[in-house]
Amino acid sequence: DVQMTQSPSSLSVSVGDSVTITCRASQDIYTYVNWYQQRPGKAPKLLVFAASRLQDGVPPRFGGSGSQTHFTLTINNLQPEDSATYYCHQYYGAPDTFGQGTRLE
Amino acid sequence: QVTLKESGPVLVKPTATLTLTCSISGFSLNTDSAGVSWLRQPPGKGLEWLAHIFSNDDKSYSPSLRTRLTISKDTSKSQVVLKMINVAPEDTATYYCARVAERVTSYGVRRGNWFDPWGQGTQVTVSA
């Protein structure tokens, strides 16, 4: 299985801050990475697909980048509604696997 | 508007068979190059993919759960069903279904891409 190591596991931030969340894959997965946001008590929501493509309706202060084994999700100008857990997901190797999650407080 | 909604029992006894249903609307189960996946999330933990069923009825399963899972669809009812046999307390989780975008690899194997959207989830507890 492709292991996705996500860091940090949690982060305390303030409104207006910028943050970068990182996922490292255990092998080259090209750009087969997605990012999801999960607010407390809610289902995950797709933010970024194929490493850098922003899903429709997602504010442009979210951005994804990376390739091969190193991927990042950046959130600029943090807003209160961004308080959530963020997961990376690889879909190159079978089975699909997720990072452990990053909780933004 | 694409929506998915999970349904099933809240409480299941150990060794029983769990049957979950995903009711979909806004897309077709046998066209649109989209399938349906099941995923789960134990309390306070991360996400785990369980199974895909694709528009052409191809299926794939998590290797660690393959022997216990069966995914199927009823296009006339717009439903996807996941059955898990011989459940145990460690199967306690919120179970989600999600639409999955499809691709065909260079080997001719159908694979899933991203999950969007997700259902609201259904909580299942396995306990005697």
Interface residues (C-beta under 8 A of the other chain):
Chain A: D1 N34 Y36 K42 A43 P44 K45 L46 F49 A50 Q55 Y87 H89 Y91 A94 P95 D96 T97 F98 G99 Q100 G101
Chain B: G46 L47 E48 W49 S60 S62 P63 Y96 R111 G112 N113 W114 F115 D116 P117 W118 G119 Q120 G121
